[in-house]
Amino acid sequence: MNFARKIEILLVDDSNINLALMKEALSDYKTMAVDNGLDALLAAAELRPGLILLDIQMPIMDGYEVCRKLKAAGKTRDIPIIFITGLIDPDDVARGFKAGAVDYVAKPFDFTEVRARIKTQLALSKARFELMEQNRILAQKVREQQIDAALASRIIRFINGGCPRYIDISDNLSLFIRSLRVPCHLEGGDHYLLRTMGDFPAEQRTIISLKDQSGHSVNCMLRSIVTDLLHNSLLDDMPGADCANIFGQLNERICRSNFFAGDDFCTAVSAEIEHSSLKLRHVSAGHPPIILIRGQEVRGLSDGELNNLPLAVVPGVEYQAGEVQLQPGDKLIFYTDGLNSLGQQGLPLRLPELLALVSEIVKGRAAMPVNNLLRDLLQRLWGDEGSRRREDLDDDLSLLLIEIEDSSRAAVQELRPADFGNIDELVNVVRSQLPAGVRGSCQQMALSEAVLNAWHHGSSENPTRPILLRCWQGNDWNMEITDSGPGFDPDKIPDPVEPAKISNLTGRGIFAMRKFCSSVRWRDGGRKVVLSFKN
C-alpha cells in the first residue's frame, strides 16, 4: 500500500459505512481510512498520525490486539488511540484502557462528542510531540555542550599547564600546592593559573591566580580561555610588572576584546611570591581575599582601602595591591565564592565566620599540613567525603591551598655502597625507611630505581663515594637522594613508553619514579632527586 500523504487522524473500522460517516464528520481534518488491523499497523508506522480512531470488533485482528501492537512498537507507541465501540460494558472499557487506549466513543456516534474528544486528544498529542522535540533538542544541546566543555577544559589546561604539586624556591623551601575544583554543573567558570617567572634563582617568582567567571554555561569557559590567554600574554610581555599593573592591563584588554557581553564579568585574585625574599604581593578584582595562616594566627589579606572592581566591568581601573612578608610554614588559601555558599542553613558564609572556622581547625595544631586543613575544612562545611554531592552546590567550588614547606630539619644519612655486601643490601636499607603508609610495591619500586640511579651515576666505579639521604614529613613523605656523579638532564632522557623507544632500557627508572610518586623533582643539575609519596 502507498501511504504517501501526511494525515492527522487514522480511521480504522471494518464497516465502510462507519468509515464514510466519520470521514464526512471530520472533513476539516486530514484523515485516512483503513478497514483492517494489518493495514492500520502499516499506515500508523509509516505516517505517524496525530490520533487513531480504532474499532474494537474487527475480524482476524480485533482492536485490542491492534492497540497492543501499536503500543509495543517504538514508532507508534506515543500515538493516542480512541476506541470506537458498541461494547459499553465496564469490563470491555477497562480492557481497552489496559491495552493502551486514552479514550473511547460508543456507537451510535454523537459526532459533537466525537469532535470534542478528538480536539482534546489532538491538542494533547501536539503538546506531547512538542515536549518530546524540545527534550530531543535539549539532549542534543547537552551533548554538544559536553563536547564543547571537555574541549574548553583541555584548552585551559594547555594554556596554563597542569597544577604542580611542588615548586622549589630554595634548597630547603618549596611551595606545596593543593588544588580542588568542583563545578556545580557540567563545567564551570572557575580557573587558575600558576607560573614561575625568571631565569635565575635570585629573580624568580611564582604567580598564582584564581578567577571566577560570571555564569555557568560553556560560554563562561570560553571567556576563561580568553582571560588566561591575555593574562599569560601580559606576563610574557611585561616580565617585570607587578600584579596590580598586570591586572590593570588585563582589564583593559578584556574590555576591548568584545568577548564579554555587557553583563559578563570576572572576579579574580592574583599573588606573586618572590623566591629569594618570600615577599608576597597580591591584588584582588572583586574576589574573596586570600587567607593567610601563620601558626594559629588566621587573617584575610586586604588590598588596602580601594575596593577593586571585577575585571570586564569598565575600562580605566587602577588596581591597588597589598604586600606581606611570608615565612617558612605559612599557609595560604585562595578560594572562590562557592566556598561561601557552603554556609549552614542556606546562609552564605561571611569572611569573619570563615576565618573563625579556620582558626578553630588549626587551634592547637600549628604544624597541621595544609592537606589536612583542606580535609577538615570540607568536612565541616560539606560533610563526609562519601556523602558529598555536586548537586548540593549553588556555585562552582574552587580552592588553591599553598604551604611554604621547610626541609631544613630533615633527617640526614650518608650511605657508602662500599659498606654493603652488594647493591641489593643498600637498596633494602633505603627502602626500609619508607613509613608504613607508603610501603606498597609500586612505591618501593620507585625508590629502588632512584637508589640504583644514584649508585650508577655516582658510585658504581668508586663505591666509597657516598649517597646522601634526607627524609622529612610534610604534606607528603619526602626523600631527597644525592649522588656523587656529574649530574644529567632528566628532561633529555627518552620516554620508554613511546613506540620508538619501547625496547630501550634507558629511562625506565625515571618513568617508574614519575608514575608511582606523587611528585618527582631534580635539583643541582640532576645530582639530587626528591621523591614525594602521599601518605
Phi, psi and omega in degrees: 000152181248106178252074188272343188263132177294133182233158176265321184229130173258123180260129182230112180200140180279358179259118179294330178295313179298320179298318180296318179298317182292320179296321179294316182291334183248034186294339179275002173251156171279112184238163171217142184242136172227154188249014178206164185292321182297313178297327178297317180296317181295314182295317181296319181292324184277320188260338181046068181294164178285341184200150176235125169263116193235122175287145180275312187271097177224150178288163177067297181230110183283174184297326179300314182293319177302315181299314180299319180293321178297319182285341180274344183267137183299324183287335189241359187295337184265002179281124179290144183236128173249123177281138170247122191204151170269357180272107183247011175296138181305325179294322178293319178297315180297322179297322178295316178295322179296326179289340176127004179290154178257343182195173175213153178232129183274143171275149354292153190287138162256100190292338173296316178294318181300314182296323180295317181291322177297315180301317180296313184290325177294322177296317178295320180296318179297317180296320179295318179296317180297321178295317178298320180293319177297319178295322178296315179296319179297317179298321178295319179295322178298316178299318178295319179294323177299318178295313181297318181294318179296319179295315180299320179297319178294323179295318178301315180295324178293319181292313188263348187075175178284173177267111181292150177280328179223146168230117179286133178241348172195185181300323185247351185245137177221150170270117171269133186235126178237122182244149175217131179219117180231101177289145180281342175240205182303308174217169185226186183257010177274136178204150182232158182225130175229126179216142172256123183253151176105140182270336184241146183308322184294338184246005184285147174211151180253129178262130178233122182224136176233131184231154181224106179282146175292145179090174182225010182272177176299331179304321181290333175290324177294323175293329176298317180299312180299315183299314183282334170299314179294319181297312179298320179298318179294320178298324178286321184282333184233065188297337181261356184286147178277173189294329180293316178295320178300315180296321178299315179291323178298317179298318179299313183293322178296315182296332180270352189283337184066013175273345182254128176286174185300329181258008177275146175203174181215121170273150185204152171224141180219146179219151174230130181250118175285124184294321186286326186249346186063024173283137179246122170251139186217150179216143179237143175241082180066023187251153174305143184290156173292142175258128177254130177240119178235105186065243177253007177270130182231129178207156174271145181267119181270150175266016181100196185284333183286129176268095187296137178286156172298164175288149174078009178277301177216150175283171174081016181278132173259111184276143181251134183251159173246168182216143178211147177270119179272165179225156173305137182094346179296150178233145180232140175240117170259136183207158173261171186288358171298332176292320179296329182288352178275011179300157184286152174058031176076004181263137179299145178276116180281162183302313179302324179290321178294317178298320179295322180294315178296320178300320179295322181293318185271357181300125181076003181225060184299329182269010182303124177298148183295334174302314179290327177298315178298317180301312182290323180296314179294324179296320180292320188267331190234001178085184180296151186303321182290341183259359183284137178230135178299330181296340180281349183278136174271344183209162175299141181244120178222137176222143168236120178246130184239138173227135175274099182277138182242120180255017184294340180257023180296148174287130186247138179216135179250125181239135177246121180307332180296338182277000183241151182296324178203174184293330179297322178297318178299314180299317181295323178297317180293317181295331181294344181276351175298133176293163186303326184288349182230035182260028176290162183297325180292317178295320178296323177297315181299316180293321178300317180296322179295318179294317179297321177296317179297319179294315183296317185279334187239337190228358185295324180273334179224091186293355176276348179286132191279158166246124185258131178247138171230128182235139175204155179254123173232230171293332171238169168271131189236143171226126174258128181244121181246127178257175183255019183270186183279351182090173179197170178257105183296336181288345180266358177282128183296147178282117185290349180270353174292141184307321183286343184248009190297333181267356181285144173276332181296134175095351183291325178294315178296320178300315180297320179296314181294327183284322190254000175253152176288336176202143173226128178216140182258146179229168172052049176065027178092358179281341178240141173229135177250119176257130178242136182235128174294138176213000000 
